[in-house]
Amino acid sequence: MSTAAMVIAGVAIGIVAGRLLLPLVWSFKVRDSRSLRVMVPLSTAAALGAAGGLLGTTWDVIPVWALFVALVAVTTVDLFHYRIPNAIVFPAVLVLLALMTLISLLRHHPGVIGQAVAAAGLYGGIMAVLHTASRGSLGWGDVKLSLPLGLVLGWVGSGYGQSLLAVLLALGLASVLGAIMGLFVWGVRALGIELLPDPLADPDNPRPTVFPFAPSMAVAAAAVALAIPVTS
């Protein structure tokens, strides 16, 4: 398929998938709104369209599409409730492993599964260490989210070296984005502005430094995953 066709396919699948995600995010008590009904399908379509255009092959893009759909759901729930649902993350890991195994076998390149698992292990291991070192400031949900992110970063990489480097780049970029987001959240809360309801806030202690990290992890991993085919 041509690049244009892959973009169109990604956008079309993204719109459908985004609409199907709405009942899922509502099941986690995310409040329904007109803006949410627009933003979830729109962001899913944009992500899948970009992946279709940059990855360029029908087979290789499928796990990336699957991850991006899961990330839209995860980040939406995290933004509203500061939690990363196991009911999304763990099924995403299983689906990704199944898709990657099937595609790699059909393409007679089973070794790519090893580098995907290695990348997931590296990302998960680093995040677990950071969770322990931060004494829980970095949540276990973020550690678990690193597993599907690592799988896809390993999947798109060309060899173990590039896959593991992709994990380090994604983690570094996520840290930068998280710091920027944290400063922004701190600034607007200091002014008495709450852009999104903080489920952890105390009327006597607004906890201005608390913010969801999943969006930063998701954007960083997606950016690195989509940049790899361009730079390879």
Contacts in CASP RR format, 6 or more apart in sequence:
PFRMAT RR
TARGET T0000
AUTHOR 0000-0000-0000
METHOD contacts of the structure
MODEL  1
MSTAAMVIAGVAIGIVAGRLLLPLVWSFKVRDSRSLRVMVPLSTAAALGA
AGGLLGTTWDVIPVWALFVALVAVTTVDLFHYRIPNAIVFPAVLVLLALM
TLISLLRHHPGVIGQAVAAAGLYGGIMAVLHTASRGSLGWGDVKLSLPLG
LVLGWVGSGYGQSLLAVLLALGLASVLGAIMGLFVWGVRALGIELLPDPL
ADPDNPRPTVFPFAPSMAVAAAAVALAIPVTS
1 9 0 8 1.000
1 56 0 8 1.000
1 58 0 8 1.000
3 52 0 8 1.000
3 53 0 8 1.000
3 56 0 8 1.000
6 49 0 8 1.000
6 52 0 8 1.000
6 53 0 8 1.000
6 55 0 8 1.000
6 56 0 8 1.000
6 58 0 8 1.000
6 61 0 8 1.000
7 49 0 8 1.000
7 50 0 8 1.000
7 52 0 8 1.000
7 53 0 8 1.000
9 49 0 8 1.000
9 52 0 8 1.000
10 45 0 8 1.000
10 48 0 8 1.000
10 49 0 8 1.000
10 51 0 8 1.000
10 52 0 8 1.000
10 65 0 8 1.000
11 45 0 8 1.000
11 46 0 8 1.000
11 48 0 8 1.000
11 49 0 8 1.000
12 45 0 8 1.000
13 48 0 8 1.000
13 65 0 8 1.000
14 41 0 8 1.000
14 44 0 8 1.000
14 45 0 8 1.000
14 47 0 8 1.000
14 48 0 8 1.000
14 49 0 8 1.000
14 65 0 8 1.000
14 69 0 8 1.000
15 41 0 8 1.000
15 44 0 8 1.000
15 45 0 8 1.000
17 41 0 8 1.000
17 44 0 8 1.000
17 48 0 8 1.000
17 69 0 8 1.000
18 40 0 8 1.000
18 41 0 8 1.000
18 44 0 8 1.000
18 45 0 8 1.000
18 69 0 8 1.000
18 72 0 8 1.000
19 40 0 8 1.000
19 41 0 8 1.000
21 40 0 8 1.000
21 41 0 8 1.000
21 44 0 8 1.000
21 69 0 8 1.000
21 72 0 8 1.000
21 73 0 8 1.000
21 76 0 8 1.000
22 32 0 8 1.000
22 36 0 8 1.000
22 37 0 8 1.000
22 40 0 8 1.000
22 41 0 8 1.000
24 73 0 8 1.000
24 88 0 8 1.000
25 36 0 8 1.000
25 40 0 8 1.000
25 73 0 8 1.000
25 76 0 8 1.000
25 77 0 8 1.000
26 32 0 8 1.000
28 77 0 8 1.000
28 81 0 8 1.000
28 83 0 8 1.000
28 85 0 8 1.000
29 81 0 8 1.000
30 36 0 8 1.000
30 76 0 8 1.000
30 77 0 8 1.000
30 80 0 8 1.000
30 81 0 8 1.000
31 80 0 8 1.000
36 76 0 8 1.000
40 72 0 8 1.000
40 76 0 8 1.000
43 72 0 8 1.000
44 68 0 8 1.000
44 69 0 8 1.000
44 72 0 8 1.000
47 68 0 8 1.000
47 71 0 8 1.000
47 72 0 8 1.000
47 222 0 8 1.000
48 65 0 8 1.000
48 68 0 8 1.000
48 69 0 8 1.000
50 226 0 8 1.000
51 61 0 8 1.000
51 64 0 8 1.000
51 65 0 8 1.000
51 68 0 8 1.000
51 225 0 8 1.000
51 226 0 8 1.000
52 61 0 8 1.000
52 65 0 8 1.000
54 226 0 8 1.000
54 229 0 8 1.000
54 230 0 8 1.000
55 61 0 8 1.000
55 64 0 8 1.000
55 156 0 8 1.000
55 226 0 8 1.000
55 229 0 8 1.000
56 229 0 8 1.000
59 103 0 8 1.000
59 106 0 8 1.000
59 107 0 8 1.000
60 103 0 8 1.000
60 155 0 8 1.000
60 156 0 8 1.000
62 99 0 8 1.000
62 103 0 8 1.000
63 96 0 8 1.000
63 99 0 8 1.000
63 100 0 8 1.000
63 103 0 8 1.000
63 151 0 8 1.000
63 152 0 8 1.000
63 155 0 8 1.000
64 152 0 8 1.000
64 155 0 8 1.000
64 156 0 8 1.000
64 225 0 8 1.000
64 226 0 8 1.000
66 92 0 8 1.000
66 95 0 8 1.000
66 96 0 8 1.000
66 99 0 8 1.000
67 92 0 8 1.000
67 96 0 8 1.000
67 148 0 8 1.000
67 149 0 8 1.000
67 151 0 8 1.000
67 152 0 8 1.000
68 222 0 8 1.000
70 88 0 8 1.000
70 89 0 8 1.000
70 92 0 8 1.000
70 148 0 8 1.000
71 218 0 8 1.000
71 221 0 8 1.000
71 222 0 8 1.000
73 88 0 8 1.000
74 84 0 8 1.000
74 85 0 8 1.000
74 88 0 8 1.000
74 89 0 8 1.000
74 145 0 8 1.000
74 214 0 8 1.000
74 218 0 8 1.000
75 212 0 8 1.000
75 214 0 8 1.000
75 215 0 8 1.000
75 218 0 8 1.000
77 83 0 8 1.000
77 84 0 8 1.000
77 85 0 8 1.000
77 88 0 8 1.000
78 84 0 8 1.000
78 212 0 8 1.000
78 213 0 8 1.000
78 214 0 8 1.000
78 215 0 8 1.000
79 196 0 8 1.000
79 212 0 8 1.000
79 215 0 8 1.000
80 196 0 8 1.000
80 197 0 8 1.000
80 199 0 8 1.000
81 199 0 8 1.000
82 198 0 8 1.000
82 199 0 8 1.000
82 200 0 8 1.000
82 210 0 8 1.000
82 212 0 8 1.000
83 141 0 8 1.000
84 141 0 8 1.000
84 142 0 8 1.000
84 144 0 8 1.000
84 145 0 8 1.000
84 214 0 8 1.000
86 144 0 8 1.000
89 141 0 8 1.000
89 144 0 8 1.000
89 145 0 8 1.000
89 147 0 8 1.000
89 148 0 8 1.000
90 144 0 8 1.000
92 148 0 8 1.000
93 147 0 8 1.000
93 148 0 8 1.000
93 151 0 8 1.000
96 148 0 8 1.000
96 151 0 8 1.000
96 152 0 8 1.000
96 155 0 8 1.000
97 113 0 8 1.000
97 151 0 8 1.000
100 112 0 8 1.000
100 113 0 8 1.000
100 116 0 8 1.000
100 151 0 8 1.000
100 155 0 8 1.000
101 110 0 8 1.000
101 113 0 8 1.000
104 110 0 8 1.000
104 111 0 8 1.000
104 112 0 8 1.000
104 113 0 8 1.000
112 154 0 8 1.000
112 155 0 8 1.000
115 154 0 8 1.000
115 155 0 8 1.000
115 157 0 8 1.000
115 159 0 8 1.000
115 160 0 8 1.000
115 163 0 8 1.000
116 150 0 8 1.000
116 151 0 8 1.000
116 152 0 8 1.000
116 154 0 8 1.000
116 155 0 8 1.000
116 163 0 8 1.000
117 151 0 8 1.000
118 154 0 8 1.000
118 160 0 8 1.000
118 163 0 8 1.000
118 164 0 8 1.000
119 150 0 8 1.000
119 151 0 8 1.000
119 153 0 8 1.000
119 154 0 8 1.000
119 163 0 8 1.000
119 164 0 8 1.000
119 166 0 8 1.000
119 167 0 8 1.000
120 146 0 8 1.000
120 147 0 8 1.000
120 148 0 8 1.000
120 149 0 8 1.000
120 150 0 8 1.000
120 151 0 8 1.000
120 154 0 8 1.000
121 147 0 8 1.000
121 150 0 8 1.000
122 150 0 8 1.000
122 164 0 8 1.000
122 167 0 8 1.000
123 146 0 8 1.000
123 147 0 8 1.000
123 149 0 8 1.000
123 150 0 8 1.000
123 153 0 8 1.000
123 167 0 8 1.000
123 170 0 8 1.000
123 171 0 8 1.000
124 143 0 8 1.000
124 146 0 8 1.000
124 147 0 8 1.000
124 150 0 8 1.000
125 143 0 8 1.000
125 146 0 8 1.000
126 146 0 8 1.000
126 167 0 8 1.000
126 171 0 8 1.000
127 138 0 8 1.000
127 142 0 8 1.000
127 143 0 8 1.000
127 146 0 8 1.000
127 171 0 8 1.000
128 143 0 8 1.000
130 138 0 8 1.000
131 138 0 8 1.000
131 139 0 8 1.000
131 140 0 8 1.000
131 142 0 8 1.000
131 143 0 8 1.000
138 213 0 8 1.000
139 213 0 8 1.000
141 214 0 8 1.000
142 213 0 8 1.000
142 214 0 8 1.000
142 217 0 8 1.000
145 214 0 8 1.000
145 217 0 8 1.000
145 218 0 8 1.000
146 217 0 8 1.000
149 170 0 8 1.000
149 217 0 8 1.000
149 218 0 8 1.000
149 221 0 8 1.000
150 167 0 8 1.000
150 170 0 8 1.000
150 221 0 8 1.000
152 221 0 8 1.000
152 225 0 8 1.000
153 163 0 8 1.000
153 166 0 8 1.000
153 167 0 8 1.000
153 170 0 8 1.000
153 221 0 8 1.000
153 224 0 8 1.000
153 225 0 8 1.000
154 163 0 8 1.000
154 166 0 8 1.000
154 167 0 8 1.000
156 163 0 8 1.000
156 166 0 8 1.000
156 225 0 8 1.000
156 228 0 8 1.000
156 229 0 8 1.000
157 163 0 8 1.000
157 166 0 8 1.000
157 228 0 8 1.000
157 232 0 8 1.000
158 228 0 8 1.000
158 232 0 8 1.000
162 228 0 8 1.000
162 232 0 8 1.000
166 224 0 8 1.000
166 225 0 8 1.000
166 228 0 8 1.000
169 224 0 8 1.000
170 217 0 8 1.000
170 220 0 8 1.000
170 221 0 8 1.000
170 223 0 8 1.000
170 224 0 8 1.000
170 225 0 8 1.000
171 220 0 8 1.000
172 220 0 8 1.000
173 219 0 8 1.000
173 220 0 8 1.000
173 223 0 8 1.000
173 224 0 8 1.000
174 213 0 8 1.000
174 216 0 8 1.000
174 217 0 8 1.000
174 219 0 8 1.000
174 220 0 8 1.000
174 221 0 8 1.000
175 216 0 8 1.000
177 215 0 8 1.000
177 216 0 8 1.000
177 219 0 8 1.000
177 220 0 8 1.000
178 211 0 8 1.000
178 213 0 8 1.000
178 216 0 8 1.000
181 211 0 8 1.000
181 215 0 8 1.000
181 216 0 8 1.000
182 209 0 8 1.000
182 211 0 8 1.000
185 195 0 8 1.000
185 208 0 8 1.000
185 209 0 8 1.000
185 211 0 8 1.000
186 208 0 8 1.000
186 209 0 8 1.000
187 208 0 8 1.000
188 194 0 8 1.000
188 195 0 8 1.000
189 198 0 8 1.000
189 206 0 8 1.000
189 208 0 8 1.000
190 208 0 8 1.000
192 206 0 8 1.000
194 201 0 8 1.000
198 206 0 8 1.000
198 207 0 8 1.000
198 210 0 8 1.000
200 207 0 8 1.000
200 210 0 8 1.000
201 207 0 8 1.000
201 210 0 8 1.000
END
